[in-house]
Amino acid sequence: MIERTLLDVNALRQDFPALRRLVHGRPLVYLDNAATSQKPEAVLRALDEYYREHNANVHRGIHTLAEEATALYEGAREKVARFINAPGPAEVVFTKSSTEALNLVAYGWAYHNLREGDEVVVTVMEHHSNLVPWQLACRRTGARLRHLDIDDEGYLRLDQLDEVLSPRTRLVAVTHVSNVLGTINPVAEITRRARAAGALVVVDGSQAAPQMPVDVQALGCDFYALTGHKMLGPTGVGALWGRRALLEAMEPFLGGGEMIKNVRLEDAEWNEVPHKFEAGTPNIAQAIGLGAAVDYLQAVGMDNVRVHERELTAHALEALATVPGVTVYGPREVEHRGGAVTFSVEGIHPHDLATVLDQEFGVAIRAGHHCAQPLMNRLGVLATARASFYLYNLPEEADRLVEGIRQAQRLFGV
Amino acid sequence: MVRLDMYREYILDHYKQPHNFGTLDDPDISHEDVNHLCGDEIRIDVKLDAEGRVADVRFKGRGCAISQASASILTDTIKGMSLDEIKELSKDDVVEYLGIPLGPVRLKCALLSLQVLHAGVYAYAPPEGPGAAVSPRQGTADTRHPGKGPVQQKASE
């Protein structure tokens, strides 16, 4: 039995100006949240206020605005740390995205620690951002990339994990929630088994952080990456959480200002973490905006967001099941899946479907390979359609999607 | 309904019943490529006559209605054309013969078949002298960067 949602979605929608838009004369039905979320007024205001009132560079100036900007920027770091229950803000590195966060682990840790014959384990459901950095790291170091498969329902084959892990496994890279299948992976269990095998675990939280409570200490992983724009924040900011000892032992990624303590002509000493990894002027406004997004999400309550998404997903799965010719990918059990519903419609290419939905119904979905080509190959499809829900979506919007699919089927005569 | 200009009836007809669909046994030009963004796939085979004009053409592919209908219409269009005339075909010609409004993303779908054809045509070297065997040329050019070909799209991935 699903708990009833505690969200007043209609009231909450008022906070999102973009949701008032018309698209081709119809109210926007925004179901592309796994790609990026819309932004609430509070985030827009935080960005605006920073530039209007507090704009200054951080960590340098002695003047008032510089102190305000620094306090806001470091305040945002504390908010993000609390949001994922990190032991402290010093373990949270601001990056431009989760892609950059994952690459930071590749450049800062993997390039210096992997040896020829070592192994890195990824899963077939990874987004390219949690796959390609490890391919590059393996290519550079001579390490070997191994992968964990999924079963026919879209769950990771944990029964094969012990075969994939070996004494040479140094790193396991896994997504917390699949951006295609929606699968919520049992990261705590994977971490336990991977660490028992002596490997570090890096988790891509791009899809999880926006829609469910995340506790990096309970997960037990070593690194956790997230991106701001999928969780109501601005583009251009993400974060990497890492265990302090690991971050301290890691080499810097980019060199420049801010990341140094003492520079001579010949060499330099690195700054403390997290500043060691934040060379140059950071995306100050965006980080502050992410802080505002985190405040917004915490005021709503991440447990409430999760319950709401589960209800919407259940509703969408049920509605899609009534349409002949529709194949839905990923777990059937909503307890095990996030708010992304990927599907195909027999006889209609996802791009054509997306065009009909957009132009006739104002419904925005994603069509294509979702930056997960190995997974598309594993599913045996060229491309798929994906509807992804967030805290401001209504069950009626899922119905609108289904209505649009039926209309497209009439148009294409299938 | 059908307010949708993009899916006019003739486009859907070409999609459902594409013209010149299939492959040729002994093509002079054969080239294929994919649009990785969409997963659209197109292969085009061309057989030339003694004057070097298109005697026969087939295409094979999978993808959205726009990419497949565009390939169908393109293969109709080039019958009897010389390779130089094919090289002259441009994005504007595709837009004109499709006759539908296309945004920048769907334009890529529409142009895939011409890119594949151009890559094959530019890679084609005519047999030397009379009586020389005409061997199929498997195109190897990167159609996303066809070089001197008139149809060029910036990679957006």
Interface residues (C-beta under 8 A of the other chain):
Chain A: H349 P350 H351 D352 T355 V356 Q359 E360 A367 G368 H369 Q373 M376 V381 L382 A383 Q407 R410 L411 F412 G413
Chain B: M1 V2 R3 L4 M6 Y7 L12 K16 H36 L37 C38 G39 D40 E41 R62 G63 C64 A65 I66 R106 C109
